Amino acid sequence: MAYVTGTAANHLDLIAVLRDFLSTNADLVAADQNWSIIGGVASGPIAHGEFVSLSGPGLGGTDQILVTLEGYTNAPAGAFCAMMRGHTAYSPGAPSDEPPGLNTPWVYLALINDPVRYWIVANGRRFICVAKANNRYDVFYGGFVLPEHLPTDWTYPVLIGGAANAPMPVSQDGSGHRNFWNPSTGQGWLFTPAQIWRDMTHVRASDENALSNENILASPDWKASMSFSNKARAIDGSPFLSVGRIAETSTSDINPRNFLGSYDGLFYTPAAGAVIEEVIEYDGKDYLVIANVYRNSDNHVAAVCLE
């Protein structure tokens, strides 16, 4: 596992930092888990509208995990974003919307055209990038989840997770600006065993507080209607973590119908006693506590393993 933290010059520089880390980090290279650049801007700065596409090798060098990163700048609207999408197939010419079904919609980090603090952790099968802008925490997850299926049943368990479902200012509140573990719609896309990309949804996009109990993909620990609120810490006051699982729900029952898998390196932790940006030790490993953008109440806090 490879980990780095630092400060990017702005939203566009963060994309270049992430590209360079995934492709050249010494720990990833030593483990033969560095990502290959397969299209776009392979080195140097990335400007608005420019992209870079990468392929992750997995842990054994036999996978092709395909993602594209792109920069977005709309100064009049105050929108400075990093964008990401996933692919089931890739044409080096351009990571376009065609043909339908092979690519996810874009997911976004709503950032600023000023310094952005970041934490990046990666291996050959996935990366997590936490970006802090104006005391808000937007997060990318690109790559495999941990499937609860045989490899022959689910050959490409890719999640493309972000924090915004459209270009927007970092200051924007509401359901359109939520991280993928407790999203509204369009912030997380999973390539399921049914061989289709499916949206992850917790609330209706039209109402920040309206719970959606439709036929959806959800993360039960963070979804209020599927989980107890006001979870406490351990009896000695220390934090605990639980595996962040992804489940299907039905229209007639809010209980999970089918567990598909879990996030690799991202865990649920209670909001009670949590300090955002605190690094906690749990079972001998370090974890960074982060908010769901600006939300740090019940069913929103997560922890990212830093090793």
TIDO-992474 format. One record per residue (C-alpha): residue number from 1; residue in one letter; x, z, y. Coordinates in Angstrom, 2 decimals, decimal comma, padded with zeros to 5 digits. Each point is the difference from the previous one (the first is absolute). Layout:
BEGIN
{nr: NUM	rest: A	xx: X	zz: Z	yy: Y}
...
***
This chain:
BEGIN
{nr: 1	rest: M	xx: 000,00	zz: 000,00	yy: 000,00}
{nr: 2	rest: A	xx: 001,26	zz: -000,85	yy: 003,49}
{nr: 3	rest: Y	xx: -000,97	zz: 001,78	yy: 003,20}
{nr: 4	rest: V	xx: 000,78	zz: -000,36	yy: 003,70}
{nr: 5	rest: T	xx: -001,36	zz: 001,36	yy: 003,25}
{nr: 6	rest: G	xx: 000,77	zz: -001,05	yy: 003,54}
{nr: 7	rest: T	xx: -001,41	zz: -001,61	yy: 003,14}
{nr: 8	rest: A	xx: -000,78	zz: -003,68	yy: 000,48}
{nr: 9	rest: A	xx: 000,17	zz: -001,53	yy: 003,47}
{nr: 10	rest: N	xx: -003,65	zz: -001,13	yy: -000,17}
{nr: 11	rest: H	xx: -002,66	zz: -001,37	yy: -002,34}
{nr: 12	rest: L	xx: 001,84	zz: -003,25	yy: -000,66}
{nr: 13	rest: D	xx: 003,30	zz: 001,74	yy: -000,66}
{nr: 14	rest: L	xx: -001,74	zz: 002,18	yy: -002,61}
{nr: 15	rest: I	xx: -000,74	zz: -003,13	yy: -002,06}
{nr: 16	rest: A	xx: 003,66	zz: -001,03	yy: 000,13}
{nr: 17	rest: V	xx: 001,06	zz: 003,53	yy: -000,95}
{nr: 18	rest: L	xx: -002,37	zz: 000,00	yy: -002,97}
{nr: 19	rest: R	xx: 001,17	zz: -003,48	yy: -001,10}
{nr: 20	rest: D	xx: 003,67	zz: 000,95	yy: 000,20}
{nr: 21	rest: F	xx: -000,54	zz: 003,31	yy: -001,80}
{nr: 22	rest: L	xx: -001,86	zz: -001,59	yy: -002,90}
{nr: 23	rest: S	xx: 002,48	zz: -002,84	yy: -000,41}
{nr: 24	rest: T	xx: 003,36	zz: 001,68	yy: 000,65}
{nr: 25	rest: N	xx: -000,24	zz: 003,79	yy: -000,44}
{nr: 26	rest: A	xx: 002,98	zz: 001,14	yy: -002,07}
{nr: 27	rest: D	xx: -002,04	zz: 002,20	yy: -002,34}
{nr: 28	rest: L	xx: -002,46	zz: -002,79	yy: -000,74}
{nr: 29	rest: V	xx: 002,84	zz: -002,50	yy: -000,52}
{nr: 30	rest: A	xx: 001,85	zz: 002,38	yy: -002,33}
{nr: 31	rest: A	xx: -003,14	zz: 000,40	yy: -002,11}
{nr: 32	rest: D	xx: -000,76	zz: -003,76	yy: 000,03}
{nr: 33	rest: Q	xx: -003,25	zz: 000,85	yy: 001,78}
{nr: 34	rest: N	xx: 000,57	zz: -001,66	yy: 003,38}
{nr: 35	rest: W	xx: -002,70	zz: -002,41	yy: 001,11}
{nr: 36	rest: S	xx: 000,76	zz: -003,72	yy: 000,40}
{nr: 37	rest: I	xx: -000,86	zz: -001,90	yy: 003,17}
{nr: 38	rest: I	xx: -001,98	zz: -003,08	yy: -001,07}
{nr: 39	rest: G	xx: -001,26	zz: -001,37	yy: 003,31}
{nr: 40	rest: G	xx: -000,02	zz: 000,39	yy: 003,77}
{nr: 41	rest: V	xx: 002,59	zz: 001,68	yy: 002,21}
{nr: 42	rest: A	xx: 002,74	zz: 001,27	yy: -002,32}
{nr: 43	rest: S	xx: 002,16	zz: 001,76	yy: 002,59}
{nr: 44	rest: G	xx: 000,08	zz: 001,04	yy: 003,62}
{nr: 45	rest: P	xx: -002,97	zz: 000,76	yy: 002,28}
{nr: 46	rest: I	xx: -003,59	zz: -000,87	yy: -000,88}
{nr: 47	rest: A	xx: -002,19	zz: -001,25	yy: 002,84}
{nr: 48	rest: H	xx: -003,76	zz: -000,16	yy: 000,42}
{nr: 49	rest: G	xx: -001,46	zz: -002,35	yy: -002,60}
{nr: 50	rest: E	xx: 003,15	zz: -000,10	yy: -002,10}
{nr: 51	rest: F	xx: -000,08	zz: 001,27	yy: -003,57}
{nr: 52	rest: V	xx: 002,17	zz: 000,99	yy: -002,92}
{nr: 53	rest: S	xx: -001,13	zz: -000,12	yy: -003,62}
{nr: 54	rest: L	xx: 001,57	zz: 002,11	yy: -002,73}
{nr: 55	rest: S	xx: -000,13	zz: 000,31	yy: -003,76}
{nr: 56	rest: G	xx: 000,46	zz: 003,34	yy: -001,72}
{nr: 57	rest: P	xx: 001,70	zz: -000,04	yy: -003,43}
{nr: 58	rest: G	xx: -001,72	zz: 003,07	yy: -001,42}
{nr: 59	rest: L	xx: 002,08	zz: 002,64	yy: -001,75}
{nr: 60	rest: G	xx: 001,35	zz: -002,30	yy: -002,69}
{nr: 61	rest: G	xx: 000,51	zz: -003,20	yy: 001,96}
{nr: 62	rest: T	xx: -002,81	zz: -001,86	yy: -001,73}
{nr: 63	rest: D	xx: -002,78	zz: 000,24	yy: 002,60}
{nr: 64	rest: Q	xx: -000,81	zz: -002,09	yy: 003,05}
{nr: 65	rest: I	xx: -001,84	zz: 002,15	yy: 002,53}
{nr: 66	rest: L	xx: -000,82	zz: -002,26	yy: 002,93}
{nr: 67	rest: V	xx: -000,58	zz: 001,21	yy: 003,56}
{nr: 68	rest: T	xx: 000,27	zz: -001,45	yy: 003,49}
{nr: 69	rest: L	xx: 000,72	zz: 001,89	yy: 003,23}
{nr: 70	rest: E	xx: -000,74	zz: -001,45	yy: 003,44}
{nr: 71	rest: G	xx: 000,19	zz: 001,07	yy: 003,64}
{nr: 72	rest: Y	xx: -002,93	zz: 000,00	yy: 002,42}
{nr: 73	rest: T	xx: 000,08	zz: 000,47	yy: 003,78}
{nr: 74	rest: N	xx: -002,94	zz: -000,18	yy: 002,40}
{nr: 75	rest: A	xx: 001,18	zz: 001,80	yy: 003,13}
{nr: 76	rest: P	xx: -003,22	zz: -000,52	yy: 002,05}
{nr: 77	rest: A	xx: -001,99	zz: 001,67	yy: -002,78}
{nr: 78	rest: G	xx: 002,62	zz: 002,71	yy: -000,51}
{nr: 79	rest: A	xx: 000,36	zz: -001,01	yy: -003,66}
{nr: 80	rest: F	xx: 003,50	zz: 000,16	yy: -001,50}
{nr: 81	rest: C	xx: -000,22	zz: -000,17	yy: -003,77}
{nr: 82	rest: A	xx: 001,87	zz: -000,45	yy: -003,22}
{nr: 83	rest: M	xx: -002,00	zz: -002,03	yy: -002,53}
{nr: 84	rest: M	xx: 000,19	zz: -000,24	yy: -003,79}
{nr: 85	rest: R	xx: -001,76	zz: -001,93	yy: -002,72}
{nr: 86	rest: G	xx: 000,44	zz: -000,42	yy: -003,74}
{nr: 87	rest: H	xx: 000,04	zz: -003,08	yy: -002,22}
{nr: 88	rest: T	xx: -000,65	zz: -000,85	yy: -003,61}
{nr: 89	rest: A	xx: 001,87	zz: -003,27	yy: 000,52}
{nr: 90	rest: Y	xx: 002,25	zz: -001,16	yy: 002,80}
{nr: 91	rest: S	xx: 000,89	zz: -003,27	yy: 001,73}
{nr: 92	rest: P	xx: 003,25	zz: 000,28	yy: 002,01}
{nr: 93	rest: G	xx: -001,37	zz: -002,19	yy: 002,77}
{nr: 94	rest: A	xx: -002,40	zz: 002,59	yy: 001,43}
{nr: 95	rest: P	xx: -001,89	zz: 003,06	yy: -001,24}
{nr: 96	rest: S	xx: -003,32	zz: -001,53	yy: 001,01}
{nr: 97	rest: D	xx: -003,60	zz: 000,80	yy: -000,84}
{nr: 98	rest: E	xx: -000,15	zz: -002,93	yy: -002,40}
{nr: 99	rest: P	xx: -000,74	zz: -000,30	yy: -002,83}
{nr: 100	rest: P	xx: -002,72	zz: 002,67	yy: 000,10}
{nr: 101	rest: G	xx: 000,36	zz: 002,99	yy: -002,26}
{nr: 102	rest: L	xx: 003,78	zz: -000,03	yy: -000,30}
{nr: 103	rest: N	xx: 000,69	zz: 002,05	yy: 003,13}
{nr: 104	rest: T	xx: -001,40	zz: 003,18	yy: 001,46}
{nr: 105	rest: P	xx: -001,26	zz: 000,16	yy: 003,56}
{nr: 106	rest: W	xx: 002,52	zz: 001,47	yy: 002,41}
{nr: 107	rest: V	xx: 000,29	zz: 003,76	yy: 000,37}
{nr: 108	rest: Y	xx: 001,59	zz: 001,45	yy: 003,13}
{nr: 109	rest: L	xx: 001,99	zz: 002,84	yy: 001,47}
{nr: 110	rest: A	xx: -001,14	zz: 000,63	yy: 003,57}
{nr: 111	rest: L	xx: 003,24	zz: 000,77	yy: 001,83}
{nr: 112	rest: I	xx: 001,62	zz: -000,27	yy: 003,43}
{nr: 113	rest: N	xx: 002,52	zz: -002,21	yy: 001,78}
{nr: 114	rest: D	xx: 002,25	zz: 003,03	yy: 000,32}
{nr: 115	rest: P	xx: 002,05	zz: 002,12	yy: -002,43}
{nr: 116	rest: V	xx: -001,77	zz: 000,68	yy: -003,33}
{nr: 117	rest: R	xx: 001,12	zz: 002,77	yy: -002,34}
{nr: 118	rest: Y	xx: -000,04	zz: -001,02	yy: -003,66}
{nr: 119	rest: W	xx: 000,44	zz: 001,34	yy: -003,52}
{nr: 120	rest: I	xx: 000,49	zz: -002,56	yy: -002,80}
{nr: 121	rest: V	xx: 000,25	zz: 000,69	yy: -003,72}
{nr: 122	rest: A	xx: 000,22	zz: -002,71	yy: -002,61}
{nr: 123	rest: N	xx: 000,94	zz: -001,12	yy: -003,46}
{nr: 124	rest: G	xx: -000,30	zz: -003,36	yy: -001,69}
{nr: 125	rest: R	xx: -003,72	zz: 000,35	yy: -000,63}
{nr: 126	rest: R	xx: -001,34	zz: 001,24	yy: 003,35}
{nr: 127	rest: F	xx: 000,81	zz: 001,19	yy: 003,51}
{nr: 128	rest: I	xx: -001,64	zz: 002,46	yy: 002,36}
{nr: 129	rest: C	xx: 000,64	zz: -000,23	yy: 003,74}
{nr: 130	rest: V	xx: -001,27	zz: 002,76	yy: 002,29}
{nr: 131	rest: A	xx: 000,06	zz: -000,94	yy: 003,69}
{nr: 132	rest: K	xx: -000,56	zz: 002,49	yy: 002,82}
{nr: 133	rest: A	xx: -001,11	zz: -001,35	yy: 003,37}
{nr: 134	rest: N	xx: -001,49	zz: 002,22	yy: 002,72}
{nr: 135	rest: N	xx: -000,34	zz: 002,85	yy: -002,52}
{nr: 136	rest: R	xx: -002,07	zz: -002,14	yy: -002,36}
{nr: 137	rest: Y	xx: 001,00	zz: -000,83	yy: -003,55}
{nr: 138	rest: D	xx: -000,68	zz: -003,48	yy: -001,38}
{nr: 139	rest: V	xx: 001,16	zz: -000,74	yy: -003,54}
{nr: 140	rest: F	xx: 000,81	zz: -003,07	yy: -002,10}
{nr: 141	rest: Y	xx: -000,09	zz: 000,04	yy: -003,80}
{nr: 142	rest: G	xx: 001,21	zz: -003,22	yy: -001,58}
{nr: 143	rest: G	xx: 000,36	zz: -000,48	yy: -003,74}
{nr: 144	rest: F	xx: -001,08	zz: 001,41	yy: -003,33}
{nr: 145	rest: V	xx: -002,13	zz: 003,07	yy: -000,56}
{nr: 146	rest: L	xx: 000,36	zz: 002,02	yy: -003,22}
{nr: 147	rest: P	xx: -002,61	zz: -001,57	yy: -002,29}
{nr: 148	rest: E	xx: -002,12	zz: 001,85	yy: -002,53}
{nr: 149	rest: H	xx: -000,19	zz: -003,19	yy: -002,07}
{nr: 150	rest: L	xx: 002,29	zz: -001,73	yy: -002,46}
{nr: 151	rest: P	xx: 002,32	zz: -002,58	yy: 001,59}
{nr: 152	rest: T	xx: -001,81	zz: -002,74	yy: -001,93}
{nr: 153	rest: D	xx: -003,30	zz: 001,13	yy: 001,58}
{nr: 154	rest: W	xx: 001,32	zz: 000,17	yy: 003,55}
{nr: 155	rest: T	xx: 003,08	zz: -002,07	yy: 000,61}
{nr: 156	rest: Y	xx: 000,08	zz: 000,11	yy: 003,80}
{nr: 157	rest: P	xx: -001,23	zz: 003,39	yy: 001,33}
{nr: 158	rest: V	xx: 000,85	zz: -000,72	yy: 003,65}
{nr: 159	rest: L	xx: -001,34	zz: 001,98	yy: 002,94}
{nr: 160	rest: I	xx: 000,34	zz: -001,27	yy: 003,56}
{nr: 161	rest: G	xx: -000,77	zz: 002,98	yy: 002,21}
{nr: 162	rest: G	xx: 000,05	zz: 000,37	yy: 003,77}
{nr: 163	rest: A	xx: -001,62	zz: 001,97	yy: 002,81}
{nr: 164	rest: A	xx: -002,02	zz: -002,51	yy: 002,01}
{nr: 165	rest: N	xx: -002,29	zz: -002,83	yy: -001,02}
{nr: 166	rest: A	xx: 000,63	zz: -002,11	yy: 003,12}
{nr: 167	rest: P	xx: 002,50	zz: -000,17	yy: 002,86}
{nr: 168	rest: M	xx: -000,66	zz: 002,97	yy: 002,27}
{nr: 169	rest: P	xx: 001,69	zz: 002,39	yy: 002,43}
{nr: 170	rest: V	xx: 001,59	zz: 003,08	yy: -001,51}
{nr: 171	rest: S	xx: -002,45	zz: 002,12	yy: 002,04}
{nr: 172	rest: Q	xx: -003,08	zz: -001,45	yy: -001,70}
{nr: 173	rest: D	xx: -002,10	zz: 002,59	yy: -001,80}
{nr: 174	rest: G	xx: -002,77	zz: -000,53	yy: -002,51}
{nr: 175	rest: S	xx: -000,41	zz: -001,38	yy: -003,47}
{nr: 176	rest: G	xx: 002,04	zz: -003,13	yy: 000,59}
{nr: 177	rest: H	xx: 003,13	zz: 002,13	yy: 000,36}
{nr: 178	rest: R	xx: 000,38	zz: 002,02	yy: -003,21}
{nr: 179	rest: N	xx: 002,72	zz: 000,05	yy: -002,64}
{nr: 180	rest: F	xx: -000,66	zz: -001,59	yy: -003,37}
{nr: 181	rest: W	xx: -000,42	zz: 003,26	yy: -001,95}
{nr: 182	rest: N	xx: -003,12	zz: 000,81	yy: 002,04}
{nr: 183	rest: P	xx: -001,03	zz: -003,36	yy: 001,50}
{nr: 184	rest: S	xx: -003,10	zz: -001,64	yy: 001,34}
{nr: 185	rest: T	xx: 000,36	zz: -003,63	yy: -001,02}
{nr: 186	rest: G	xx: 002,85	zz: -002,48	yy: 000,13}
{nr: 187	rest: Q	xx: 002,86	zz: 002,52	yy: 000,06}
{nr: 188	rest: G	xx: 000,79	zz: -000,14	yy: -003,73}
{nr: 189	rest: W	xx: -000,17	zz: -002,79	yy: -002,58}
{nr: 190	rest: L	xx: 000,59	zz: 000,49	yy: -003,73}
{nr: 191	rest: F	xx: 000,50	zz: -002,79	yy: -002,51}
{nr: 192	rest: T	xx: -002,13	zz: 001,38	yy: -002,82}
{nr: 193	rest: P	xx: 000,02	zz: -000,56	yy: -003,78}
{nr: 194	rest: A	xx: -002,86	zz: -002,46	yy: 000,64}
{nr: 195	rest: Q	xx: 002,63	zz: -002,21	yy: 001,70}
{nr: 196	rest: I	xx: -001,56	zz: 000,14	yy: 003,47}
{nr: 197	rest: W	xx: 000,95	zz: 001,68	yy: 003,26}
{nr: 198	rest: R	xx: -002,42	zz: 002,83	yy: 000,81}
{nr: 199	rest: D	xx: -000,44	zz: 001,95	yy: 003,21}
{nr: 200	rest: M	xx: 000,28	zz: 003,79	yy: 000,07}
{nr: 201	rest: T	xx: -002,76	zz: 001,72	yy: 001,97}
{nr: 202	rest: H	xx: -000,90	zz: 003,60	yy: 000,87}
{nr: 203	rest: V	xx: -002,18	zz: -000,31	yy: 003,09}
{nr: 204	rest: R	xx: -002,11	zz: -002,72	yy: 001,51}
{nr: 205	rest: A	xx: 001,90	zz: -001,91	yy: 002,64}
{nr: 206	rest: S	xx: -002,93	zz: 000,33	yy: 002,39}
{nr: 207	rest: D	xx: 000,06	zz: 003,80	yy: -000,07}
{nr: 208	rest: E	xx: 003,07	zz: 002,22	yy: -000,20}
{nr: 209	rest: N	xx: -001,98	zz: 002,76	yy: -001,72}
{nr: 210	rest: A	xx: -002,37	zz: -001,98	yy: -002,23}
{nr: 211	rest: L	xx: 001,11	zz: 000,36	yy: -003,60}
{nr: 212	rest: S	xx: -000,19	zz: -003,03	yy: -002,23}
{nr: 213	rest: N	xx: -001,10	zz: 000,59	yy: -003,60}
{nr: 214	rest: E	xx: -000,24	zz: -003,63	yy: -000,90}
{nr: 215	rest: N	xx: 001,74	zz: -001,79	yy: -002,85}
{nr: 216	rest: I	xx: 003,49	zz: 000,51	yy: 001,39}
{nr: 217	rest: L	xx: 003,58	zz: 000,97	yy: -000,67}
{nr: 218	rest: A	xx: 000,80	zz: 003,46	yy: 001,30}
{nr: 219	rest: S	xx: 002,57	zz: 002,79	yy: -000,08}
{nr: 220	rest: P	xx: -002,12	zz: 002,97	yy: -001,19}
{nr: 221	rest: D	xx: 002,26	zz: 002,78	yy: 001,30}
{nr: 222	rest: W	xx: -000,36	zz: -001,29	yy: 003,56}
{nr: 223	rest: K	xx: -003,61	zz: -001,19	yy: -000,10}
{nr: 224	rest: A	xx: -002,26	zz: 002,78	yy: 001,27}
{nr: 225	rest: S	xx: -003,02	zz: -000,86	yy: -002,14}
{nr: 226	rest: M	xx: 002,11	zz: 000,04	yy: -003,17}
{nr: 227	rest: S	xx: 002,15	zz: 003,05	yy: 000,71}
{nr: 228	rest: F	xx: -000,31	zz: 003,62	yy: 001,06}
{nr: 229	rest: S	xx: 000,77	zz: 000,63	yy: 003,65}
{nr: 230	rest: N	xx: 002,06	zz: 002,89	yy: 001,31}
{nr: 231	rest: K	xx: 002,51	zz: -000,06	yy: -002,84}
{nr: 232	rest: A	xx: 002,32	zz: 002,97	yy: 000,25}
{nr: 233	rest: R	xx: 003,69	zz: 000,31	yy: -000,63}
{nr: 234	rest: A	xx: 001,37	zz: 001,65	yy: -003,11}
{nr: 235	rest: I	xx: -000,69	zz: 003,71	yy: -000,40}
{nr: 236	rest: D	xx: 003,45	zz: 000,88	yy: 001,40}
{nr: 237	rest: G	xx: -000,64	zz: -002,15	yy: 003,09}
{nr: 238	rest: S	xx: 002,26	zz: -002,84	yy: -001,04}
{nr: 239	rest: P	xx: -001,17	zz: -003,62	yy: 000,13}
{nr: 240	rest: F	xx: -001,03	zz: -001,92	yy: -003,08}
{nr: 241	rest: L	xx: -000,16	zz: -003,69	yy: -000,72}
{nr: 242	rest: S	xx: -002,26	zz: -001,99	yy: -002,25}
{nr: 243	rest: V	xx: 000,28	zz: -003,58	yy: -001,18}
{nr: 244	rest: G	xx: -001,87	zz: -002,38	yy: 002,29}
{nr: 245	rest: R	xx: -002,13	zz: -001,99	yy: -002,43}
{nr: 246	rest: I	xx: -001,98	zz: -003,19	yy: 000,58}
{nr: 247	rest: A	xx: -003,43	zz: -000,27	yy: -001,58}
{nr: 248	rest: E	xx: -003,01	zz: -002,26	yy: -000,16}
{nr: 249	rest: T	xx: -003,38	zz: 001,46	yy: 000,94}
{nr: 250	rest: S	xx: -003,48	zz: -001,27	yy: -000,71}
{nr: 251	rest: T	xx: -002,97	zz: -000,41	yy: 002,31}
{nr: 252	rest: S	xx: -002,02	zz: 002,60	yy: -001,90}
{nr: 253	rest: D	xx: 002,58	zz: 002,72	yy: -000,50}
{nr: 254	rest: I	xx: 002,65	zz: 001,27	yy: 002,39}
{nr: 255	rest: N	xx: 002,14	zz: 001,25	yy: -002,89}
{nr: 256	rest: P	xx: 002,92	zz: -002,21	yy: -001,06}
{nr: 257	rest: R	xx: -001,03	zz: -002,63	yy: -002,51}
{nr: 258	rest: N	xx: 003,45	zz: -001,20	yy: -000,95}
{nr: 259	rest: F	xx: 003,45	zz: 001,21	yy: 001,04}
{nr: 260	rest: L	xx: 002,27	zz: -003,00	yy: 000,54}
{nr: 261	rest: G	xx: 003,27	zz: 001,67	yy: 000,93}
{nr: 262	rest: S	xx: 001,77	zz: 002,08	yy: 002,61}
{nr: 263	rest: Y	xx: 002,24	zz: -000,48	yy: 003,00}
{nr: 264	rest: D	xx: 003,71	zz: 000,01	yy: -000,76}
{nr: 265	rest: G	xx: 001,59	zz: 002,60	yy: 002,27}
{nr: 266	rest: L	xx: -003,06	zz: 000,88	yy: 002,11}
{nr: 267	rest: F	xx: -001,86	zz: 003,25	yy: -000,75}
{nr: 268	rest: Y	xx: -002,96	zz: 002,02	yy: 001,17}
{nr: 269	rest: T	xx: 000,75	zz: 003,34	yy: 001,67}
{nr: 270	rest: P	xx: -002,47	zz: 002,38	yy: 001,68}
{nr: 271	rest: A	xx: -000,36	zz: 000,01	yy: 003,76}
{nr: 272	rest: A	xx: -000,08	zz: 003,80	yy: -000,01}
{nr: 273	rest: G	xx: 003,38	zz: 001,23	yy: 001,18}
{nr: 274	rest: A	xx: 001,42	zz: -003,51	yy: 000,18}
{nr: 275	rest: V	xx: 002,48	zz: -000,82	yy: 002,77}
{nr: 276	rest: I	xx: 000,25	zz: -003,71	yy: 000,73}
{nr: 277	rest: E	xx: 003,57	zz: -001,32	yy: -000,44}
{nr: 278	rest: E	xx: 000,98	zz: 003,12	yy: -001,90}
{nr: 279	rest: V	xx: 002,17	zz: -000,74	yy: -003,02}
{nr: 280	rest: I	xx: -001,19	zz: 002,20	yy: -002,84}
{nr: 281	rest: E	xx: 001,70	zz: 000,60	yy: -003,32}
{nr: 282	rest: Y	xx: -002,17	zz: -000,26	yy: -003,08}
{nr: 283	rest: D	xx: 001,26	zz: 000,00	yy: -003,57}
{nr: 284	rest: G	xx: 003,56	zz: -000,56	yy: 001,22}
{nr: 285	rest: K	xx: -000,76	zz: -003,04	yy: 002,18}
{nr: 286	rest: D	xx: -000,49	zz: -000,51	yy: 003,75}
{nr: 287	rest: Y	xx: -003,28	zz: -001,29	yy: 001,43}
{nr: 288	rest: L	xx: -000,88	zz: -001,06	yy: 003,55}
{nr: 289	rest: V	xx: -003,44	zz: 001,21	yy: 001,17}
{nr: 290	rest: I	xx: -001,88	zz: -002,62	yy: 002,02}
{nr: 291	rest: A	xx: -003,38	zz: -000,42	yy: 001,67}
{nr: 292	rest: N	xx: -002,59	zz: -002,72	yy: -000,42}
{nr: 293	rest: V	xx: 001,01	zz: -001,63	yy: 003,31}
{nr: 294	rest: Y	xx: -001,20	zz: 002,84	yy: 002,29}
{nr: 295	rest: R	xx: -002,17	zz: 001,88	yy: -002,51}
{nr: 296	rest: N	xx: 001,50	zz: 003,15	yy: -001,51}
{nr: 297	rest: S	xx: -003,14	zz: 001,73	yy: -001,29}
{nr: 298	rest: D	xx: -001,42	zz: 000,31	yy: -003,51}
{nr: 299	rest: N	xx: 000,24	zz: -003,14	yy: -002,13}
{nr: 300	rest: H	xx: 002,49	zz: -001,74	yy: 002,28}
{nr: 301	rest: V	xx: 003,48	zz: 001,48	yy: -000,50}
{nr: 302	rest: A	xx: 002,47	zz: -001,59	yy: -002,43}
{nr: 303	rest: A	xx: 003,57	zz: 000,60	yy: -001,15}
{nr: 304	rest: V	xx: 002,63	zz: -002,67	yy: -000,69}
{nr: 305	rest: C	xx: 002,77	zz: 000,68	yy: -002,50}
{nr: 306	rest: L	xx: 003,36	zz: -000,63	yy: 001,65}
{nr: 307	rest: E	xx: 002,04	zz: -000,38	yy: -003,20}
***
